[in-house]
Amino acid sequence: RGKKAEEAAVVSLDDDRLEALIGDGELYAQLIDDVEMLDGLTDPLDLDRLKRGEQTPVLFGSAMTNFGVQLLLDTLMSLGSPPTPRALDAGDEAGFTSGELTGDEETVEPTSEDFSGFVFKLQANTDPKHRDRIAYVRVCSGRFEKGLKVKHSRLRGQQLTLAQAQTLLGAERSTLDGTSYPGDVVGIPFSPGQMAIGDTLYTGSRRISFAKIPSFSPEIFARCINPTPSKYKSF
């Protein structure tokens, strides 16, 4: 628990030792009943539907008691698919319909030598000592290394030097020292207005922009005004 790693033994439901390991007949009976109920209420796991984004697996565990955490990570590793091609923006205004490729789109292959990636998340104040902003970039093709010079599609090909790339895992963050490959996620510190969700970063002579990701408009708006100019930075 906490920061100490513990080895866990995996026992299947049909193992004769399970009831003895639980040590409580009522808990064992409840476990069996709950599993039977879940089997009746949920569809069997279909890997093809999972890869198409039509089905989501449900995993049970507790991070507070460190129960099932390693099993969850191992399961995600086994269910995850390798990097796939990503469609380029076709320029239409139809909006997002599905993440599945139909075969008619122009795509960027993960085996392409030129680097490309897209911003899928922004987060501020990840470091309590600084008012920082981090853009989460998923590598789609090529290789990413700290100090890589990329072009920003939304800013009409403006060149950026990504000298402070970071890796993030939960609340932990560290400077990226190695190489990131397609499928990896890197954190990029940025200035206000420099990054936005859906932005495309790339190298190479051709300007590219990936297809849009889902966007949900807010239903409640609020405007915050700071009446004290001297406290603008802390605001």
C-alpha positions, 0 to 999 in steps of 0.5 A: 500500500502507499508507495510500497509495491506488493505482489498479488496472486490471481485466482479464478472464480472456479478455483477451489482455493478461493473460498478458503482464501476469502475466509468468509462463507457469506462474502464468498457467496455474495461474490458469486452472486454478484458475478452471476448478476454482472454476467446476466446484465452485461454483454460479453467482451468483444475485442472488435467492438472495443477497438471500434469504440462501441464497447467499454470494459468495466473493471473493479478495484480500489486505489485507496486500498491498492486492490486490483490496481496492478490487475487494472494496469495489466488488463489495459496493457493486454486490451490496448491496440497498437498505434493506428492511422489517424485521419487528416482534416477533410475540411468539411463542417459535418463535425465529429461522427465516429472515430472509425476510419471508413477507408476514404480518408487521407491518413497519417500512418504511425510508421511515417518518419515525420513527427506528428501529434495532436493536443487532446487535453490541457491542464493548468496548475499541475505544479503547486509551485508554479502557475504552469500550463501543460498540453497533453500531446499524443504522438501519432507518427515519427519520434519525439525527443526533447528539443524537437522543432515542430510546426503548429498547424493552427498558427499557420505553420509557426515553428516551435521548439519543444525544449521542456517536454515532460512525462506524466503519470498520475501526480508524478511528472519528470523531464523527458530524457528519452524518445517517445514513439507513436501512442505515447503521450508527452506533456508540453508547457505552453504560453497562453493562447499557444495551444488548444485542444485539437491542435496538430504539431508536425514536422516536414514540408507539408502542412497537415491538420488532423480531423477534429475531435468531439467538442461539447459546448457549455450550457452554463456561462459565467464571466469573472472580472478582477477589479484589482489590477495589481492582483491580476497575476494571482487572479 
